[in-house]
Amino acid sequence: MTQAQMSQLLGISIRTLQAWKHKKNRENLYVLLERLDYHVAQNLLMQKDNQHLIVLLENQEHFTSYRDFEEELFKYLTSGESADILKQMAKNVNLSKEARARSAYLYSFLTNKPLKLSFTLKQRAGLYHERNQDAGDGLARLYGLLSGVDMQRFNQYKITGSN
């Protein structure tokens, strides 16, 4: 990563970075920043909280296009991020029941381990809020969802990097 990218990423001046480079106690931090890829570091900083997951789970408030939702979902599914946070979010009563069911579904999708939910959905919803057509996904149906991950499109994304 260049000094300009470090400056932009951390919101500090290049002069401060140059001072870090020559101070013994911050030299290791500077070397670490220098060796990180800018885009990887950007993604790591965005993941410092669970907001990126809440956006996916409460997607009716954040997405108007299925393609946009799918792109963010596939990025998350291929990121290698721990699925344990999904397990915790499935129990988070601050989220809607639909979001908790989506979280449990994604946890099971990634780990092949079922979760027991303490509730049932009164009205079945899709993984994406506007997909109200039953897709025949047994795992999604287990959590009261109409549809789950479109495996054909997900495999296409894994191969080509786009959907």
N, C-alpha and C positions, 0 to 999 in steps of 0.2 A: 504494500500500500504506500502511496506517495504521501509526502507531508501535506499537500493540499487536500487530499482525501481524508487524512487523519484529522486535519483542522475542521473540515466540513462535518465529519462524522461526530466529533466530540464537542464541536462548538467552541473551540479555543483557537488562539492565534498561532500562527506558524512560529512566531518568536518564542512562545511558551514551549512549543514542541522542540525547538532547537536547544532550549535550555535543558529540557529533559534529557536530550541526547547526551549531554556532557556532564550531567549530575550523576554521581555514583548511585544514589538511592533510587533514581528513576530510569536509569539506563536499561534495565531489564524490561520495564514497561514499554519503553520506546522500541526496543528490539522486537518485542512481542507484537506491537501494533504494526511495525514495519513488515513483519512476516505474514500477517493476516491478509486474506483477500478482502477487498473492500466490500463486495456484495455479500460475502459470508458474514462479515462483521455487522453489516447493516441488518441482515436477517436475525442475527443473534440479539442485537439490541432491541429489535421489534418484539422479540419473544420474551423479553424480561418479565412481562406479565401475561396473563391469559387472555388479553383482549382480542388477539387474533383468532383464538378459538371461540370466544363468545360471539364474534362476528359471524363465524361459520354456523354456529349452533342456533343463534337467534337470527337466521338469515332473512326473515321477512322484514326486518327493520333495516337491513343493510344492502340487499341485492335486489335489483329489478330485472336482471338478465340471468338466465340459467347458465349461459356460457361463462360469465364472470364468476358466478358462484362455483361452477365446476373447476375453473382454473385455480381458484384459491384452495378448494378442497383437495385437488390433486397435488398441488404444491405441498400442502400439509401432509398428505398421506405418504409422499415420497421423501419427506424431509428427514426421516430417521428420528424425529422427536419422540420422546417416551410416551407411550400410550397410557401410562398411569394417571396422567392429569385428566384424561377423559373419564377414567373410573371415578375420580374425585368429583368431577363436574356432574356426573350422572346422579350424585347424591346431594348436590348443591341446591337447596330449596330456594335460593334467590333467582334461579333460572326458571323459565317456564317449563311446564311438563313436556312440551314438544321438544324443547332444547335438551332436556335431560334424557329423553328417549333417543334423540339423535346422538347424544354423547355415548350412551350405552351401546347403541348400534355400531358406532365407529370404533369403540373400544373392542367389541367382539369381532368386528371386521379385521382389525389389525392383529389381534392376539389369538383369535379362535377360542376365546374363553367367554362363556355367557355370563351376563350379570342379571341379578334379580332386582327388579325395580319395585319400589314400595307403592306404586300407583299404576293405574291403567289409563290410557288416553280415552276420553269420552268420544272424541271424533278423531279418526285416523288422519294423520298428516304425512306428507312426503318428506324425504330428506331435504329437498328444496321446497320451500313453501308453496310454489305454484304448480308443482307436479302432483296432481290429484288423481292420477290414473294408477291403478293397481298394477305393479310391474311383476308380480309373482315371485318376489324375492323373499324366501322363507325366513332369512335372518332378520330382514326389516320387519316382516310381519310379526315376529316374536316380540318386538318392542312396540307394536302398534303403529308402525309406519307403513305407508302405502308403497313406497319405493325406496331403494337404497342406492348404492354406487352402481353406475352403469359400467359394468366390467369391460364391455367392448371399447368404450371410449377411454376408460382408465388404462387399459393395456395399450391403446394407441398413444396416450399421453406418455406412458413409461418408455415407449419405443422412440417416439419422435420429439417429445418434449413440448408438444402443443396439442390442443384438442380441437 
